[in-house]
């Protein structure tokens, strides 16, 4: 059998697999299979303006409340929002976009768009449409009044058929075959539609002749000859061309604008997005240029990377990649086999734009945050504007690869149905002193409090001293040999008795309010078996030793947080991979291999871990709690429940990431109702109401080159409601303890160390060599000094929120707390005098009056 035939059969097989694999759930079937070619969205009767404003030329005032007015342009569907408090008018699209000297072609058109769609064809090739080029220009939209706002309905793509739907090329054999099936009229239509290239012998489509009646006759000829999609795939393979059929490339979507007190809620309802199964919508973005600042304005874009970051307008870094990050990090079920990303995670679904003139807006993603990506760019790359906006995944894509006779073919596999959520963003308008990242953080904190996103604590009951966060590693599994045969054995790094020795020494050094995260204490150490049944590791003291240790910590006022992992399963023992692991889009269990730091790639020679299917999370949590109650500890540490989110693309039983977020929230609620103090890694926004402590909180952004500075936005939002600590100092990248002390004082953080009792050599040649400097004896003296220095300052702002943070001069920052006290830190190697204050090199000073 020839290679060409093999590849042809392989391609046809893959197409069949895709068509079967992309079948839609019954709940979405009617919506996705309707004949969109018969749909026509057209303008309705002219809108009746409720008010007018000469400053908003060409727009009609439609809705207003005490704070805002909403205007719309009937010709372009663009909107404007008037902030009555400041008088500022914010436009969905730049008003001077027609004069942009940089933007051209599609980039010029995008400046007039309110929605953009990215979609795939059956080969996984992506294309884009926007509401201006593919809807407004063709009068395929209408505007209707809804309660408190407006709704704009768009039809993307022409409903009429075009020459692009006909094959680009045909072989002489194919032409002869088609002609043999047609009558004289259709034969003539086909010979007009295709002209032979005498050099190649291939018949090429004659687009100049395919208009009006002749185009319709050509379509009729192909239909009468029985030309199929499989025939097209075969011709594309043999003649080596690709083509996107325009058939089915018609989409519907709507955007709604509602005024809600001091904000406008912008929503693309899920049920307004219509597409055909042949062209699934991968991503939708909207309001890309809302409030965009031109190259003559000064200010910053705020992005929630790590602790938070600012991108200054017009910073000239157009030779560097634009900013783009997914909210809540990577979905492990979509992680490619070799993907290694070393960046901070977006914990809060917010972004914003600040103008130095005293106006700003903050965007809060209210629906669809778990499938959102935040993008930003500066002027000078593709247009003259600085802008930041959200996009949302509607349908995810994976790849299927088949191999035969040393050849392979890769085609896409799509998520069975769209995400089960609307996509909604609240835009809040700030002015005056509040038009800053400090004002944004203060607003968002109040927003979370009002919407039960943060819970108040009794600050009067707080200890006088600040917490010392200590992470102790109990046991690990380590390869041993018996008679030359390798096996995995539990090895103690810190037994309960040894942990007690460490804590006694700390107490003798006057370290109080110790919050102990005990890692690797049950079910075979750090990478423990699933926690549905809990067996305390005998290597570190067993059940008896654990109970004695709990009694000791309670007697000493030490809060014990035994750690458990739920969402990421690190041991196959007791875990049914095929039944309980999340599935990828190719319907195989998702496997996450450890990262080889020296090679910066996944080490596939090691055993993988698996993301637990969301459908099992609440069950696992309930089983874990039933076992955990018997220990009677005051706290619990969650390694991953507040840190990662995974989908499960199991065929015919899909759970998307938005549903997974709800499941994780339910699991957190289960744990919270047990009355436990909850410590967690990560701290994604949906977990904040349940947490008392966050460890390893980001104290910086990812420092992408487009960014200009990091800010403590995350800390400003949660301080006073959730206690938090940096990454362990002994495993951090801080070059000196001075930099560490200055950072925790600036960001209002507490100190954190990760230790073991045994020598560091015990970790050599194990899967845990990232714990390269953790023997407590090497760090106890320095940790004591660091703690007391930080405690002497931060105990005066215990439980207080950060109400202000600013850069005074380069390398000098001032943080003001809720009781009026402030801290000024100087990272420079020389003394600095600012505002009449002199701060020594690599030092700090405090001031203000306690309220």
N, C-alpha and C positions, 0 to 999 in steps of 0.2 A: 504494500500500500504506500503511495507516495506521501511525502511530507505535507504537500498542499492539501491532500484529501484528509490527512490526519488533523491538520490544523482547522480545516473546515468543520469536521465533525466535532472537534473539541469546542470550537466557538458556538456551534449550534447547541451542544450539550450545556454549555455555560449559560446561554440565553434561557434555556428551559429551566435551569436551576434557579436563575434569578427571578424568572416569572413566577415560579412556584414559591420561592422564598419570600417574595415581596407581596404575597397575598395579604389583604388587609383584614383586620378584625371586623366582625359584623357591625360593630358600633360605628366604624368609619367608612364602611363600604359604600353606602349610598352617597355620602358626601364626595368621595374621591372618584367614583366611577360615573358621575354625571357627565353628559356631553357638553363640555364647556364651549365647544364651537358654536352652539346654539344660543349661548348667553350673550346679552348685549347690555352693558351698563352705559346709560346715556344721561345727559343733563336733564334735570327736572325744571320746574317753574322757578323763575328768579326768586332769591331769598328776600324777605322783607327785613330790612335793617331795623334794629331796636334803637340804635343810636349811631352817631357818626363822630369822627374826630379828624380834623384837618391834618393832623400830624401823621395819620395813618392813611396815606393817599391810596385810593383805589380799593380800599377794604371796607367791609360793612361790619359794624358793631352788632353782635348777635346776643351775647350773654354777659352779664356782669353780676358781681356780688360786692360786699363791703370792701374787698381788698383788690380785686382784679377785674379787668375787662377782656373779653375774647373777641377778636376780629377775624374775618376770613376774606380771602380774595376769591371770588367766584370763578375767575378765569384760570387761576393756577392751583387752587386748593391750598395755597399757603395760608398760614395763620399768624397772628400776632397777639401777644399778651401784654396788656398795660398794667404795670404795678403802680397802683394809685399812691402808695406810700412814698415812693421815690420819684415817680413820673417816668421811670425808665420803660421803654417799649422793647420787648424781646420778640424777635422774628424767627419763624421756623426756617427761613431761608434768607441769606444775605440780600439786602435790598439793592446793593450795588454790584451784584454778581455778574451783570452783563458787561461790566467794565474791567473784569478780572483779566490782567495781561498774561497770567500764567496758565490758567485753566483753558483747556481746549477739548474738543471732541466729547467723549463720554464724561470726562471730568467737569466740563462746563455744564452738561445736562444734569449731572448729579447735584449741582448747587441749587437746582430748582426742584429737586425731588424731596418727598416726605417719607417714602418707604422704598427700600431696596430688597429684592428677592434674589437669592442664589439657588439654582436648581441643577439637578443632574439629569443626564440621559441614561440609557441602559448600559452605556460603556463607562459610566462614572465620570464623564467629562462634565465640568461645571460651566454654567453660563449665568449671566446676570440680567435682570430687568429692573427698571426703576419707574416710579410712579409718574415721572415727567415724560421721559422718552417713550414709554410703552403704554401710557394711559392718558395723561392730560393732553398731550399733543394730538391724540386721536379722538378727543372728546369722549373718552370711555371712563367717565367718572360722574358721580353726582354727590351732592351735599344735602344732608337732612338735619333738621333740628331734633335733638334729643334732650331729655331733662338735664339742665345745668350745662349743656354743651352742644357739640356738633359731632356728626359722624360723616366721614367721607368714604364712599365705596369706590373701589378701583377695579377695573378690568385690565390686566396686563397682557399685552400681545394682541394682535389683530385676530379676529375670529375668521376672517377670510383666508382661504388657502393661497399659498404663494409657490413660485417655482422652486424655492428652497426645499420643498417637500419631495421633489422628484430626485431620483438618483443622480449624483454628479457625473458619473461615468457608467458606461455599459460596454461589455466586450462584444465583439462581432458575433460570437456564439449566442450571447444573451439576446442581442437584437434579432437574430434570425429566429430564435425560439419564440420570442414575443410576436414577431410579425406573422409567424405561422398560425397563431391563434386568433388573428384579428381580421375583420372585414376591410374592405378597401378604404373606407373613411378613416377608420382608426389607424390603419397602416400609414396613411398619409400624415396624420397627426403626429405619429411617432417619428417619422423620417424628418419632419419639420423640427421637432423638439430636439433631435440629436444629430450632430454633424460629425462625420468621421475625421479623425486626425490621421492624415496619410502617413505621418512619420511613425506613429505608434500603433496604428490599426485599431485604436480605441475610439468609441463614440462618446463625444463630450456634449454635455447639456448646453443648448443654445438659448441662454437666458433672454437675449434680445428678442427672440421670436415668441417667448412664452408670456403673452399678455392677453387679457380679456378672454374672448371665445376660444382662441387657440390654446390657452392654458387649460381651460375646462376640457377641451377635446383630448389633451394629453393625459389628464387625470383619468378620463373615461377609458382611454386606451389601456392604461396600466390596470385599471380595475377589471376590464373585460378579459385581459390576458391572464388574470389571476396572480399578478405579481405580489409576493408576500414579504413580510419583514425578514423571514429567513433568507429569501432571495437577495434582499438588500445586504444582509450581513455577509453572504457569500461573495457578492460583487465587491464589497468593501475590502474583503480579505484578498481576493484575487488581484484586484487592481490597485491595492495599497492606498486607499483614500478613506477618510473619515467624514462623517456627515451627521449633522443633527437634523432630524426631521422636524419640521415646524408643526406637524400634526400633534395636537395635544399640548402645544406650548402656549396655552392660554391659562391664565391664573386669575383668581379673585382674592381680594383681601380688603379689609376695611380698617380704618383708624378712627378712634373716638377720642374726643377732647372734652373733658369735664372740669369745670371750675369747682374747687373744694376748699373753701375758706382762702388761705394764703397760698394755695398751690394749684397747679393744673395736673390732672391725672390723664396720662396719654396711654391708650390701650389698643393693642391689636387683638381682638377676640379670636380665640382659637377656632371657633366655628365659622369665622369669616374667611378663613384661608382654604381655598379650594384649588385642587390640582388633580391631574390624572395620574394613575399609577406609573405610567411610562416616564413621567417627568416629576419626580418627587421634589418638593421644596426642602432644601437642606438648611437654609438659614434665612432669617429675616432681620433687617435692621430698620430703625426709623429715627427721625429727628437727628440725623447725622450732623446737620449744620445749625441746630437750634442755638441761637445766641452766639454764633461763631464770631470771633474777634478778628478784625482785619489786621494787616501788617503795620498799621499806624497806631494801634492800641497797645497798651501795656497791661500786663496781668499774668495769670497763671492758670493752667489746667490742673485740676486735682484728680489723681487716680489712686485707688485703694490698694496699691501694690504693697504687701507686707504691712508695715506700720502706717504707710501712706507716703505719697510722693507728689511733688509739684513739677510741672513742666512749664517753664516760662515761655510766654508768647515770643514768637519770632527769634528763637534761640539759634537759628542758623544751622541746626544739625540735620539738614535734609539728606546728607549722605549716609545717615544711620537709619536702621529700621524704625518704623513707626511703632507706637506702643500697642500691645494687644495681649490681654490676659483673661483666662477663664475664671469666673467667680467660683470659689470653693475648690479650686485646683482641678487636677485631672481625674476623670472617671476611669478607674482601673480596668473596667471591662472594655474600654476602648483604647487602652494603652498598647502601642505597637511593641513588638517583641524586643526591640533594641532602644526604645525611647528612654533617654536619661535627661531629666530636666533639673538643673540646679538653680532654683529661683524661689523667692518667697511666694506664699499663697495669698490670694485675695480672700480675706475673711469677711469683709463687709460689702454688701451689694450697693455701693454708692459711688458717685463721681460728681464732678462739678466744674464750674468755670468762674473765675474771679477776675473782675476788672479793677484796676487800681483806682479808677475814678470813684469807686464806692458802690458798685453794684455787683451782684453775684447770683448764681443759682446753684442749688444742690439737687441732684437727682437721686431718688431712692427707688430701687427696683423692688416692687411689691409682689409681682407675680412673674414666675419664670426665672428667678435668680439663679437657680441651680443649673440652668442650661444657658446662662448668659455669658457673653464675652464683652469686655469693655475695651474700646479702641480709642486712640487719641493721636493727633498729629499736629505739627506746627506749619506755619505758612512757608511757602517757597518750594514745596515738593511737587504737588500736583495742582495747587491753587494758592490763593493769597490769604488763606484763613487759618486760624487756630481753632481746633474743634475736638470734642470728645463725645462719644455716643455708645449706645449698647447695641448688640446684636444677639439673636437667640437661635439656638438650634431647634429646628422643627422636626427634621428626620435625619438621623445619623446614618453614616455610610461605613461599611467595611469592605474588605476585598477577599474574593475567592480565587485561588490559583489552582489550576489543574495542569499536570505535566504528562506528556506522552512522547515517546521516541526522542528524548532529550530536548523537547520543545515544551514551552509553557505559555499559557494564556491567562491573564488576570482580568477579571470583570468584577463589578461592584456587587455588594449585597446591602440592601437597605433595611432599616428599621421597619417593622411591620406596619406601624401606624404612627401618626404624629404625636408629639408630646401632649400630654393631657393637662394642659394649662393655658390660660391666657397669658399674654405678654404685656405687662403693665409697669409704667414708670411714673413716679410722682416727681414733678419739678417744683421746687420751693424757691421763692424769690427773697433774697436778703439784700439789705442796703445799709449804708452807714457803717458803723463799727462792726456790725454783724456780717458784712460782706468780706469775709476772710475765711481761711480754713478753721480758725478758732470758732467763728460764728457757725460754720457748717457743723463742726463737731458738737457744739452745744445744742444746736437744733436737733441733730440726729439722736443725741442722747435723750432729749426730752420726748422725741417721737417714739423711741423704743420704750421709754417708761410708760407713756400714755397707751401704748399698744401691747403692754405686757411683755416687751422684749428685754427688759431688765427688771430685776427685783431689788427693792431696798433692803438694807441690812441695818441691824441695831448697832450703830457706831459706838454707843455708850458701853456696850459689852465687849468691845475690842480690847485685847491686851495692850499694855502701855508700849511694849516694844514691837518692832516690825517682824514679820516672819523671816525665818531662814528656811529656804526650800532645799531639802536634801533628798536626792534620789540614790537609793542603795540597790545594788544588783545582787539578788540572792544566789540563784544558781543558773547554770547554762548546761547544755549538752555538749560533750566533747568526745572526739573520736579516741577510743582506746583500742588496744589489741590483746587478744587472748589466743595463744598458740598461733600467732601470725594472722589471726582472723580479726578484721576491724569490726568494731561495734560502737554505738553511741551510749555514753554513760553520763549520768548527772554529776556535775562537778560544782562544789560549793565555792562561791566567791565571797559571800558574806552570810554566815549562819545567823540565826536569831541571837545566839549568845554574843557573837562578834558584833552584831548591830547594836546590841545593848552597850557593849564596851565603847563603841564610837559615840553613842549618844551621851554616855556618862562623861566622857572627856569634853564633849561640847557643852554640857550643862556646867561642868566645872569652869569652863571659860566664859560663863555668863551669857551663853547664847540661848535665848528664850524664844518661845513661840515657834518651835521647830515643826515644820510640816513635812512629814516623811512620806515620800512616794516609794513604796517597796516593790521592786520589779523582780519578776522571776521567782515567785514563791510557791507556785503550785503547778501541777501537771507538766513537769519536766522543764521548768525554767523559763527564760525570757520568751522563747518561741514555744509557748505552752500549747498543749492540746486544747481542743474546744472546751469552753468553760461550762458546758452543760452538767458536768460532774466535776467537783473540785476535790483534789487530793493534794494536801500540803506536802511538798517535797521532803522526803526523809533526809536528803543530803544536807539540808540546812536546819534540821531539828524536828521535822514532822509536826503533827497536830499538837502534841503536848508542848513542844517548844514554841509554837505559834501562839497558843493560848497564854503562856507565861509572858511572851513578848507583848501581847496586847495589854495584859494587866500592867506591865511595866510602863508602857507609853501612856496609858490612862493616868497612872499615878503621878507621872512627871509632867502632865499637861501637854504632852506631845500628840498632835493630831496625826493619826496613822491612815494613810491612803494606800491600801493594797491595790496593785494595778492589774487590770485585765484588758485583753484585746478581744473584740467581738467581730468587727467588720472584716478584718484581715486574718485569715487562718494560716498559721505558720507550720502546722503539723498535720499530716494526713491521718494520723492515728485518731480513730473515732470519728473521722470526717469522711462522708461519702462525696467524693469530688464530683462525680457526674450528676448526682441528685441535688447537692447543696451549694455548689459553687456557682457564681454568676457566669452566664454564658456570653460569649462575644457575639458580634453580628454574624459570624460564620457558624454559630451554634456549637462551639466547642468551649469547654471550661476555660475561663480566663486564668492565665498563669503569670505571676509576677516574679521574675528572677532577681536575685540580689545584684546590686551594682558593684562592679569591680572599679573601685575609685582610682586605681593606678592606670586603668585603661579607659575610664569614663564610658563604660558600656555594661550591658547586662551580662552576667556570668552564667551562661546556660549549662555549665558543668555542675552547678549547685542545684539543690532541690528548690523548687519554686514555692511561693506561698499563693494563696487563692483568696479572691474577694468573696465573702459570704453573700449568697443571694439575699436581696432585701426581704424576700418572702419568709426567710428563716430568722430575721433579726429579732423580732419581738418574742418569738418562741425561745430563742437562745437567751435573750435577756431575762425572761421569766424564769427559765431553768437556772441561770446563773444566780439570780437573786434568791431563789429558794435555797440554794446551797450556801450563799453568802451570809444569810441572816444568822446562821448558827454561830458565826464568829463574833458578832456583836461589836464590830468596829464602828467608829463614828463617821468614817469617811470611806470613799472608794475612788480610785483613779481610773480614768478611761483613756486608753492609749489611742483609740481611733474613732470612737463614736461621735466625737465632736470635731473630727479632723478630716475625714474623707467621705465621699458619697459615690456609690456605685450603682449602675443600672444592672439589669439582667435581661438580655435579649433572647431568652429561651423561646424557641419557636412556639407560637400560638399561646404563649403565656408571658408576654413581655411586661416588665416593670421598668418604666423610664426613670430618669434621675429626679424628676419632680415628685413622683410618687415615692421614691426612695427617701427623699428629704422628709416627707410626712411620716414615713415609717421610723426613721431615726429620731424624729421629734417625739413620736409616741414612746419609743424605747427610753429616751431621756426622761420623759414624764413618769414612766414606770419606776425608774431609779430614784427620781426626785421624791416621789410619794413615799418612799421607804424612810424618809427623814435623814438621809445621808448627806454629808458634805461631799460635793463632787469636784474633784480635780480632773483636769483634762489637758491633753495636748491639743493644740490647734485653736479651738474656740470659734468655729464658724458662727455666723450671726444667729442662726436658728437655735443654737445650743446655749446662748448667753443667759436666758431666763433660769436655767437649771444649774449653772456652775457657780461655785464659790471661789474656785482657784483655777488659773490657767498657767501652765508652765511652758517653757520654750517659746514664749510669745515673741514675735518678730520685733526687733529693736531697730530695724532699718528696712529700706525697700530692697528690691533686687538690684538696684543701682544700674538699671538699663541706661545705655549711653544717651538716650534721648532725654532722660530725666535730669533735673537740675539740683534737687535737694530732697532729702527724706524728712518727714515730719511725723510727730507722734499722734496721728489722727486716731488710730485704734485705741491708744492709751487714753486719749482725751474723752473718748466715748464711754469707756467701761470703768475708769478709775472711780472709786467710791462705791461701786456696785459689785465688781469682781476683782479679787486680788490677783496679781500676776507676777511672774518672775521671768527673767531672761533665760537664754540658753545657759547650761552649766558653764561657769567661767573656765573650768579646767579642760573643757572640750570646745571652747570657742575660738574664734579667729582674732580676738583682741590681742594686740601686740604687747600691751602692758596693763597692769592692774589700774593705772591711772585712767586710761581710756575707759576701762570698764566702770570704774566708780563714777566718772563724769557722765557716762551714758545712763546709768541707772538713776542718778540724781535728776538728770534732765528729763527722763521719761517716767519718773515716778515708779520705778520698778523695784523689785526686791531681789536679793542675791540668790543664786542657785548653784549647787555643786552636785556632781554625780560621782559616787565613790564605790569602791569595793574594799574589803578588808585584806584580802590576799594580795600578793605581789602582782604587778602588771604582767609578769611573765606567764601567768596562768591563762592569759587570753591569746597567747601566741599560737598561730596555726589553727585558729578557730574561726567561725563565721562572725565573730564579734571583735575583730581586730580594730574596728573603728573606735573601740573603747581603749585608746592607746595610753591614756595617762589618768588613771582613776584610783590608784592606791591612796587611801585617805591620809596615811601618815605623811605623804609628800605635800599635802595641801592643807592640813588642819590648821597649822599656825597662820598661814597666809589668809585662809578663809575667815579665821577669827578676827584678824585685823580688818579685813574688808567689811565684814558684817558690822563691827562696832562703828567704823567710820560712817557707813551708810545709815546705820540705825540712829546714830546721834543726830542726823539731819532729818531723815524721813519719819521718825517717830512723832515729830511735831506736826506732820500732815497726814497722820494715820487715818485712813478712811476718807480723806478729803478728795474731791474731784479736782482735775486740772481745769482751770477756767481760762487760762491764757498761756500761749507759748509763742515766742517770737525770736527771730535772729536779730541781735542788736548790731553786730558787725560780723565780718567773716570769722567763723570759729567760735563765736560767743553767743550763747542762747540763754534766754530768760524764761523760766516756768513759774507761773503764779497758781497757787492752790486756793481752794474754796474758802479757807479761813483767813486769807489775806497774806500769808507768808509766801515768799518767793525764793527761788534758787537761781543764781546766775553761774553758768559754767564756762570755762575758757579752755578750749582744746589746743590753743596755740602754744608754741614753745617760748613765747615771750609774754610779758605782762601787757594787759590791755586796759586802757581807761575809756569808759563810755558812760554817758549820763552822770558824770561826776564820780563814778565808782571805778576803782582800780582792782582788777582781778588778776592775781598772780598767774604765771604760766602753769598750764596743766593743773589748774586749781578751780576753786569755786568760792562763792560767798552767798550768804543768806541774809534776808532782811524782811521788812514788812511787819505789820502788826497783826497778831492773832485776834480774830473776831470772837 
